[in-house]
Amino acid sequence: MTAPRAVIVHRASELTELLARHGTRGQVAFFLDQRGQSLAAVEERHERTRTALADVSAGLPVDWRRASVERSELARFVFEPDDVVLVVGQDGLVANAAKYLGIQPVIGIDPLPGVNPGVLVPHTPSAGVALAVAASEGTAAVCERVMVQVGTDDGQSLTALNEVMIGQPGHQSARYTLEVDGRSERQSSSGVIVSTGTGSTGWCASIARIQAPRLPLPTPTESALAWFVREAWPSPSTGADLFAGRLDNGELTLRVESDRLVAFGDGMEDDRLVLSWGQRVSVGVAERTLRTVTG
C-alpha cells in the first residue's frame, strides 16, 4: 500500500521577499528604517514561521511521502486525490490553495498565533500533525465549507472559497447588466463581489457592515451566498437599486458590456477569467466543498 503524501503549503515570508528585492540584510534594514520599521520584527516573524514549518515536517511519520509548494506555484502544482494538505501560514493561504483542491482534507496551521485571526488556521504545528495522521486514516472530523463558482457561456470556470470579484482589471468602471432574483438592472460600478459564508468572516464582513448591515450573511457550511455591488453609479442609462442581497437558490448573472472585465477568486488576480463584450457570466454555489479538518 502506498504511503500517504503530505503536501505542505506555505508562503514566502516578508523577509524572503524583502531580500529578493533588496539583496542584503543591510539594504533591507536601511529600507525598513527609512519607513520607521524594524528589521528585528520582520526577522522574528520569519523565524517563527520557519520553526513552524520545520516542526510540521519533523513531526510527520517517517514513512510518509512529502511535497512542499509555495503560494506562487499553486497553479502549477499537481495535487493527488489522496494527499493530506497542511497549510502553514495566514488564513488567506487556505483560501488561495482551496481553488486547486478537491476531496483532499486540509489542515490549517498558524505559525503566528495572535497575529492571524485563526479562522482557517486554528491549529498548532503539533496538533496539525496529529490531525494529518487522523485524516489519512479517515477518523478526523471535517467541516464541509461551501465554495462559490463562476461560469461563462463559453465553458470557462473558476472556484473560490471566500469570494469572487468581477470587474475591471484597472479598477475603472465596469459596465454590465445584472440579473438576480428575477430583477435586472444595467449598471456601471467598481465591480461585483459574491461571497460564501467563509468569506463573510473576512473581506465581505467589512463590505456588508458598510453597504448592507442588516443583511443576514450565510454560515460557512450553508449552501447560500451573499452578493454586493461596489459603488454603483446612478446615471441616465445605469441604475443603483440592486446593490446587495443573498443567493439562497439560483444564480446571479452578468451580461458584460465592457471591452474587458476579469473574474478572479480569493485575491489570486493572476489566475483569472478574461471576459469580453456580450459574454454572460453566472455565479452560484459550487458543486464541491473544501474539507477543512477541525478535530
Sequence and secondary structure as in RCSB ss.txt:
>XXXX:A:sequence
MTAPRAVIVHRASELTELLARHGTRGQVAFFLDQRGQSLAAVEERHERTRTALADVSAGLPVDWRRASVERSELA
RFVFEPDDVVLVVGQDGLVANAAKYLGIQPVIGIDPLPGVNPGVLVPHTPSAGVALAVAASEGTAAVCERVMVQV
GTDDGQSLTALNEVMIGQPGHQSARYTLEVDGRSERQSSSGVIVSTGTGSTGWCASIARIQAPRLPLPTPTESAL
AWFVREAWPSPSTGADLFAGRLDNGELTLRVESDRLVAFGDGMEDDRLVLSWGQRVSVGVAERTLRTVTG
>XXXX:A:secstr
    EEEEEE   HHHHHHHHHSSHHHHHHHHHHTT  HHHHHHHHHHHHHHHHHHHHHS TTSEEEEEEGGGGG
G    TT EEEEES HHHHHHHHTT SS EEEEE SSBTTB  SS  B HHHHHHHHHHHHHT S EEEEEEEEE
EETTS EEEESSEEEEE TTS  EEEEEEETTEEEEEEESEEEEE TTGGGTHHHHHHHHH TTS    TTSS E
EEEEES    SS   S  EEEESSS EEEEE SS EEEEETT TTSEEEE TT EEEEEEEEEEEEEE  
